Amino acid sequence: MSGKPRIALIPDKAWWVIGEMGKQIAARFGGKYDFYFLPVGILSRRPDLLGDIVASADVIHCLSDYDGIELFRNFDRHKLPPIATWFHHVTKWQANQQLAMEMSAALTVCTAAWKEFCDGRNAARIPITVVPHGVDAEFFYRQKVRPARFGIPSGRFVAGFVGNKGSDFDYGRKGTDVLLEVARRAAAVIPNFHLVMGGPGWEKEVRDLQALGVSVSATGFLRKTDLPALYSAFDVYLLTSRVEGGPCTILEAMACETAVVSTRVGAVPQWIVDGVNGYSADVDDREGLLAAIVALNQSPQHRASIVREGRSTAIAHSWGKTLAPLEGVYDVLIEKRRATGPPAPRPRWMNDPEGLLRASCAADALLKIYSQVRSRSLKVSTGLKILREMLHGLSLFDIAKGAAMIRRIPREG
């Protein structure tokens, strides 16, 4: 069969880390494979597109173990293309992850520790490949920024983090309780301390800290284009997680020449050399995290050395380098698929993979805001503001195509 092999990339959403990872994969290997970027929310509403993917793709790569694999539960497994599933972190082993183990022909994980974890549950001896998280060091770099842009008073020593509050609902894995305590204690010993809570959902935490006299601000929803400036506004990036895959935010902060203080989760032990390019502490070690923040505040010269080394670390972990092992995974699965015969001819909608990616991003944004406004968890005015930000950089044609993709939204009530 002529033409590039076809790989369906299925993120849980087009935004934040998993969506960005899918876009980086398409950019890194687009010369060799055709990628079809289709978030779960779209495919769950479009069984026709899902059926086309099953018939016409060489490989399906579910970019998270949350609910992508559920899309394929009711298909004849002998007719499915080989499926790869990406395990980023596990707080509690659940049915979706067990299903992914049963249905996948390959797994990708982001650290050797997570490979060991999955190997312990890998009765079928599925091949597991470590593909580390990375960073776009050309996009993330130090910028000059007015502190007031993010609600920061002048002359402050700023600690901050980036994350959606919803992430902490996963058994408290983001360690928000630790972060709030460390911030409160840091404010008690650093008179000009200020905390920035980057991302949506932190209004209550801001009120609680302000009631305690802590200088704090929150950004709300962030566009990707805001992130380099936000990291650049921090003196310290503080991560207090209990469970992580990467996280990518560590490398993003390093790339923006911001000092990092983090718990030793995910890839942090591989990335951070204490006192050289950042600081790390054991999970829930409030004293260790606080001591690192105080040390960085007291020695601007040492902080300057750390951020230079951090930038070098980030460059060494660019997406172009870290994603390289995926090529071998894809090639093995493509060979497996084609050994049973070529996939069906692709339908017309699969002729423009790059246009599909943009339309999918628009569709996913429209679906997200539509569902939240309809459920009254988001005001219409706020939803429209966030939607404009999510659609930033997409053309009217992309948005129209995205709207057409979700024309089969089911009626509720």
Secondary structure, 3 states (H helix, E strand, C coil): CCCCCEEEEECCCCCHHHHHHHHHHHHHHCCCCEEEECCHHHHCCCHHHHHHHHHHCCEEEECCCCCCHHHHCCCCHHHCCCEEEEECCCCCCCHHHHHHHHHCCEEEECCHHHHHHHHCCCCCCCCEEECCCCECCCCCCCCCCCHHHHCCCCCCEEEEEECCHHHHHCCCCCCHHHHHHHHHHHHHHCCCEEEEEEECCCHHHHHHHHHCCCCEEECECCCHHHHHHHHHHCCEEEECCCCCCCCHHHHHHHHCCCEEEEECCCCHHHHCCECCCEEEECCCCHHHHHHHHHHHHHCHHHHHHHHHHHHHHHHHCEHHHHCCCHHHHHHHHHHHHHCCCCCCCCCHHHHCHHHHHHHHHHHHHHHHHHHHHHCCCCCHHHHHHHHHHHCCCCCHHHHHHHHHHCCCCCCCC
